[in-house]
Amino acid sequence: MHSEFGMSQGYYNVDSIFSKGDRFIPSRTCSDFTYGTALDYSPMDMNISDTDSEGSYNSKCSECAYKALIQENLSVEIKDSRILRFKGTYKQNENYNTMNTGKELCSTVYEAYRRAQHIVEQKKRTKRRVPRKAERILDAPELLDDYYLNLIDWGTSDKVAVCLGHSLYLWDAHTGETDQLLTHDSDNTWNVLTAVAWSPLGKDIAIGCADRSIQIWDTDAMKCKAKVGYNLHEARISALAWNYRDPNVLASGSRDSNILNHDLRAGQRAVKKLQGHTQEVCGLKWSPEGTQLASGGNDNSLCVWDIGGTIPRFVKQNYHQAAVKALAWCPWKSNLLATGGGTADKCIKFWDTLTGECIRSHQTESQICSMVFNPLEKELISSHGFTKNSINIWSYPTMGIVAELKGHKSRVLYMAMSPDASTIVSGGADETLRFWKINNEMKISQKKNIDNFLVLVKNEIR
């Protein structure tokens, strides 16, 4: 074993090293650790010389007997530098005090804690707070207490359309002025207005009536420009929905359980007839991309239709235990649809409309009348009837309750969102319209900047 380490070459004196045992454990009583520390400095910094002219250690450097012994017995040259040394300059603080250092450390930790606490408090101060009271309340006499109708819509022109009995009124959100667009003979129950929907272009509005007719009105000229689908439905019009991709396509749902897709360019002729429900169609919504149409009925079923098709992509029966009126397409997640059930069900369900899979079900403990997604905060807003008569804001996808808005004295049947997503309007069986602020100004400003940018991009593409 010794020859393996070169004993035969005489690199070290075995007798002198191992004379007292099998290991060489030198005595460090004469070791000079100050000298070892000083080697971290360069000789120029120390203004001393490590060796004298004869090559031996200078007395100024406190010659170490340990190193001399190693050099003598191992026949190796001790160099001026250490194999392992700390980088940088060693500076010893004569006034070093562990107690003071501990106090400084505690002080630093405390300051870091205070800064973190300040950040948390600042975030709490800037956290979105949803007002629990309505920003504005308007009287809505003759607003029908009918779960299956759709009597309120908020258009891109920032006007709210509301059907009150035999008349339709427009309320301007900018000026606060109200105009009567049309009125029918109040003695004829067939003239009662049952559905309303704004065109995506914000100028035209579709109005459904109990006499089975559908009228298209120009709100700028304040006159009727077309009548579509007359006598094609066999009962009242319960729901209307414009296609966002093609503003010339309008879908109508009726108590006769049928859905008609009208093309305004085709006049009175309906483009397609969709048959999938067995009772009144009370919910109707096109997807944001305009490729799918969702319909809900009093037969407790949900149908999803592909554009251009006459057979449902899928039909979901017995998933909801009551009428499916409340429908909402998610604006930030493609093919996600939310549906809400009536009094005997009270559940919100989420669907993947490509696969037909029910992703999640959430019990609300109250009749669900209408729903809309809040795109700025990624939330779902639902209005309720029996027993809470409130509006709930849910975080998505956790479905934690963000806020519960109360004020209506009876069930909240109708709801719509403003174009900038800052406010929702709700219509209740108590014959009032209530406006609720749901988003802060910063979020609204961000959305406006994005919308302006998208408009600019579209113009550049054209």
Residue pairs with C-beta under 8 A, 6 or more apart in sequence:
2 14
7 14
10 75
11 74
11 75
11 76
12 73
12 74
12 75
13 73
13 75
16 72
16 73
17 24
17 73
17 74
18 24
26 66
26 69
26 70
27 66
28 66
30 64
30 65
30 66
31 64
31 66
32 62
32 64
34 62
35 61
35 62
35 64
36 82
37 90
38 46
38 61
39 80
39 81
39 82
39 85
40 82
40 85
40 86
40 89
40 90
41 89
41 90
43 49
43 50
43 80
48 58
48 60
48 61
49 58
49 60
50 57
50 58
50 61
50 80
51 57
51 58
51 80
52 58
56 63
57 63
57 64
57 67
57 68
67 78
70 76
70 78
71 77
71 78
128 377
128 439
128 440
128 443
130 393
130 402
130 403
130 405
130 436
130 437
130 438
131 436
131 437
132 403
132 404
132 405
132 406
133 407
134 405
134 407
134 434
134 435
134 436
135 423
135 435
135 436
135 437
136 434
136 435
137 407
137 432
137 433
137 434
137 435
138 171
138 432
138 433
138 434
138 435
139 431
139 432
139 433
140 162
140 164
140 427
140 431
140 432
140 433
141 164
141 165
141 431
142 164
142 165
142 166
142 167
142 431
143 151
143 162
143 163
143 164
143 414
143 427
143 428
143 429
143 431
143 432
143 433
144 151
144 163
144 165
144 192
145 410
145 411
145 413
145 429
146 194
146 413
147 282
147 323
147 325
147 342
147 367
147 369
147 385
147 411
147 413
148 238
148 255
148 280
148 282
148 298
148 323
148 325
149 163
149 194
149 195
149 238
149 282
149 413
150 194
150 195
150 196
150 197
150 238
150 239
150 240
150 282
150 284
150 414
151 162
151 163
151 193
151 194
151 195
151 196
151 413
151 414
151 427
152 160
152 161
152 162
152 163
152 196
152 414
152 415
152 416
152 425
152 427
152 433
153 160
153 161
153 196
153 197
153 198
153 205
153 416
154 160
154 161
154 173
154 198
154 416
154 417
154 418
154 419
154 425
155 161
155 198
155 199
155 202
155 205
155 419
156 198
156 200
156 201
156 202
156 419
157 198
157 202
157 203
157 219
158 172
158 173
158 174
158 418
158 419
159 170
159 171
159 172
159 173
159 198
159 219
160 170
160 171
160 173
160 416
160 425
160 433
161 168
161 169
161 170
161 181
161 196
161 198
161 205
162 168
162 169
162 171
162 196
162 427
162 433
163 193
163 194
163 195
163 196
163 207
164 193
165 186
165 192
165 193
166 183
166 184
166 185
166 186
166 188
166 191
166 192
166 193
167 180
167 182
167 183
167 184
167 193
168 180
168 181
168 182
168 183
168 193
168 196
168 207
169 178
169 179
169 180
169 181
170 178
170 179
170 180
170 181
170 219
171 177
171 178
171 433
172 178
172 179
173 418
173 423
179 222
181 205
181 217
181 219
181 222
182 207
182 215
182 217
182 224
184 191
184 192
184 193
184 209
185 191
189 210
190 209
190 210
190 211
191 209
191 210
191 211
192 209
192 210
193 207
193 208
193 209
193 210
194 208
194 209
194 210
194 236
194 237
194 238
195 206
195 207
195 208
195 237
195 238
195 239
195 240
195 252
196 205
196 206
196 207
196 208
196 240
197 205
197 206
197 240
197 241
197 242
197 250
198 204
198 205
198 206
198 242
199 205
199 206
199 242
199 247
200 242
200 243
200 244
200 247
201 247
203 218
203 219
203 220
204 216
204 217
204 218
204 219
204 225
205 216
205 217
205 219
206 214
206 215
206 216
206 217
206 240
206 242
206 250
207 214
207 215
207 216
207 217
208 214
208 236
208 237
208 238
208 239
208 240
208 252
209 215
209 236
209 237
210 236
210 237
211 236
212 229
212 230
212 231
212 232
212 233
212 234
212 235
212 236
212 237
212 254
213 227
213 229
213 230
213 237
214 227
214 228
214 229
214 230
214 237
214 240
214 250
214 252
214 262
215 224
215 226
215 227
216 224
216 225
216 226
216 227
216 228
216 250
216 264
217 223
217 224
217 225
218 224
218 225
226 264
226 267
227 268
228 250
228 262
228 264
228 267
228 268
228 270
229 252
229 260
229 262
229 268
229 270
230 268
232 260
232 268
232 270
233 252
233 254
233 256
233 258
233 260
234 254
234 256
234 258
235 254
235 255
235 256
235 280
236 254
236 255
237 252
237 253
237 254
238 253
238 254
238 255
238 280
238 281
238 282
239 252
239 253
239 281
239 282
239 283
239 284
239 295
240 250
240 251
240 252
240 253
240 284
241 250
241 251
241 253
241 284
241 285
241 286
241 293
242 249
242 250
242 251
242 286
243 249
243 250
243 251
243 286
243 290
243 307
244 286
244 287
244 288
244 289
244 290
245 289
245 290
245 291
246 290
248 263
248 264
248 265
249 261
249 262
249 263
249 264
249 271
249 290
250 261
250 262
250 264
251 259
251 260
251 261
251 262
251 284
251 286
251 293
252 259
252 260
252 262
252 284
253 259
253 280
253 281
253 282
253 283
253 284
253 295
254 260
254 280
254 281
255 280
255 281
256 280
257 275
257 277
257 278
257 279
257 280
257 281
257 297
257 299
258 273
258 274
258 275
258 277
258 281
259 273
259 274
259 275
259 276
259 277
259 281
259 284
259 293
259 295
259 305
260 270
260 272
260 273
260 274
261 270
261 271
261 272
261 273
261 274
261 293
262 270
262 271
263 269
263 271
272 308
272 310
273 310
274 293
274 295
274 303
274 305
274 310
274 312
275 310
276 295
276 301
276 303
276 305
276 312
276 315
277 295
277 297
277 298
277 299
277 301
277 303
278 297
278 299
278 301
279 297
279 298
279 299
280 297
280 298
281 295
281 296
281 297
282 296
282 297
282 298
282 323
282 324
282 325
283 294
283 295
283 296
283 297
283 324
283 325
283 326
283 327
283 339
284 293
284 294
284 295
284 296
284 327
285 293
285 294
285 327
285 328
285 329
286 292
286 293
286 294
286 329
287 293
287 294
287 329
287 335
287 337
287 353
288 329
288 331
289 334
290 307
291 306
291 307
292 304
292 305
292 306
292 307
292 313
292 335
292 353
293 304
293 305
293 307
294 302
294 303
294 304
294 305
294 327
294 329
294 337
294 339
294 353
295 302
295 303
295 304
295 305
295 327
296 302
296 303
296 323
296 324
296 325
296 326
296 327
296 339
297 303
297 323
297 324
298 323
299 317
299 323
300 317
300 318
300 320
300 321
300 322
300 323
300 324
300 341
300 345
301 315
301 316
301 317
301 320
301 324
302 315
302 316
302 319
302 320
302 324
302 339
302 351
303 312
303 314
303 315
303 316
304 312
304 313
304 314
304 337
304 351
304 353
304 356
305 312
305 313
306 313
313 353
313 356
314 356
316 351
316 356
316 358
319 349
319 358
320 339
320 341
320 342
320 345
320 347
320 349
321 341
321 344
321 345
321 347
322 341
322 342
322 343
322 344
322 345
322 346
322 367
323 341
323 342
324 339
324 340
324 341
324 342
325 340
325 342
325 368
325 369
325 370
326 338
326 339
326 340
326 341
326 348
326 368
326 369
326 370
326 371
326 382
326 383
327 337
327 338
327 339
327 340
327 371
328 337
328 338
328 371
328 372
328 373
328 380
329 336
329 337
329 338
329 373
330 336
330 337
330 338
330 373
330 396
331 373
331 375
332 373
332 375
332 378
335 352
335 353
335 354
336 350
336 351
336 352
336 353
336 359
337 350
337 351
337 353
338 348
338 349
338 350
338 351
338 371
338 373
338 380
339 348
339 349
339 351
340 347
340 348
340 349
340 364
340 368
340 369
340 370
340 371
340 382
341 347
341 349
341 368
342 367
342 368
343 367
343 385
343 386
345 368
346 363
346 364
346 365
346 366
346 367
346 368
347 361
347 362
347 363
347 364
347 368
348 361
348 362
348 364
348 368
348 371
348 380
348 382
348 394
348 399
349 358
349 360
349 361
349 362
350 358
350 359
350 360
350 361
350 397
351 357
351 358
351 359
352 359
360 397
360 399
362 394
362 399
364 382
364 384
364 392
365 387
365 388
366 384
366 385
366 386
366 387
366 388
366 390
367 384
367 385
367 386
367 387
367 411
368 382
368 383
368 384
368 385
369 383
369 384
369 385
369 411
369 412
369 413
369 414
369 415
370 382
370 383
370 412
370 413
370 414
370 415
371 380
371 381
371 382
371 383
371 415
372 380
372 381
372 415
372 416
372 417
372 424
373 379
373 380
373 381
373 396
374 380
374 381
374 393
374 417
374 421
374 438
374 439
375 421
375 447
376 421
376 439
376 443
376 444
376 446
376 447
377 402
377 438
377 439
377 443
378 395
378 396
379 393
379 394
379 395
379 396
379 402
380 393
380 394
380 396
380 399
381 391
381 392
381 393
381 394
381 415
381 417
381 424
381 438
382 391
382 392
382 394
383 390
383 391
383 412
383 413
383 414
383 415
383 426
384 390
384 391
384 392
384 411
384 412
385 411
385 412
385 413
385 429
386 411
388 404
388 406
389 406
389 408
389 409
389 410
389 411
389 412
389 428
390 404
390 405
390 406
390 408
390 412
391 404
391 405
391 406
391 412
391 415
391 424
391 426
391 436
392 401
392 403
392 404
392 405
393 401
393 402
393 403
393 404
393 405
393 438
394 400
394 401
394 402
395 401
395 402
405 436
407 434
408 426
408 428
408 429
408 430
408 432
408 434
409 428
409 430
410 428
410 429
410 430
411 428
411 429
412 426
412 427
412 428
413 427
413 428
413 429
414 426
414 427
414 428
415 424
415 425
415 426
415 427
416 424
416 425
417 423
417 424
417 425
418 424
418 425
420 444
420 447
420 448
421 438
421 439
421 444
421 447
422 437
422 438
422 439
422 444
423 435
423 436
423 437
423 438
424 435
424 436
424 438
425 433
425 434
425 435
425 436
426 433
426 434
426 436
427 433
428 434
